[in-house]
Amino acid sequence: MPHSPSVSGKELLKALQRGGFVVHRIRGSHHILRHQDGRKTVIPIHGGETLGPGILAKILRDCDMTTSDLIALL
């Protein structure tokens, strides 16, 4: 399994949008994304801060994606 990439919330948001997710709503700094097939997740956008490995893993689980899938979208 590839190593988790170092990615900011903004970069992850753009990558997931390329993967078919759309911003459903925004509450503060948290962007709620949904996919047409029903998958959904929340991405914290805190400036240029890098997402930690735990939150990145949770987002990938929510999106039913692997690290390889994410790297392909980045």
N, C-alpha and C positions, 0 to 999 in steps of 0.2 A: 504494500500500500504506500503510495507516495506521501511524502511529508506535507503537512498542512502549510499552505502558502501564507505569507504575511500579507494581509489585505486589510484595507480600511473599510469602514461602513459604506462610504461613497463608491469605492471600487466594486464592492460586493453587490451593491444595488444595481450598478450598471451591468455587471455580469449576469445577474439574475433576470434583468429586463431583456437581455439578449436571449435568455433561455425561455422567454414567454411569460414571465411574471409581470404583473402591472401593480402600480401603487394603488391600493384600495383606499387608504386614508392615512393621515399623519396625525399623531398625537404627541406634541412636544418634539423631541428628537427621535422618536421611534416611528419608522415607516412600516406600515402593515402591507404586505404584498400578498397577492392571490394569483393563482394560475387558473386557467380555464377549466382544468380537470379537477379542481377542488383543493389542491395543495395550497397551504398558506404558511407564512412565517412573519416574524417581526425582526427588523434590522435596526439596531441603534446607530444613529449617525452623530458622532461626537467629534466634529472637526476632522482633523487628519489622523485621529487615534487609530491604531491598529487593533483589530478585534482579537481577543484572547482565543486560545485554542479550544476552550470549553464552549464558548458562545458560538464559535464558528462550527464546531461539531454539531451543536444543537440545531443551528440553522440548516445545515446539510441534511440532518435527519428529518427535519420538518419538510424539506423540499424533496426528500427521497432521492438524494444525489450522493455521488461518491466524490472524493477529493479529486479524482481524475476528471470527472464531469466538470467540476468547478474550474480546474486548470484549463480545460478546453475552452470554457467561456471567457476566461480572463484574457 
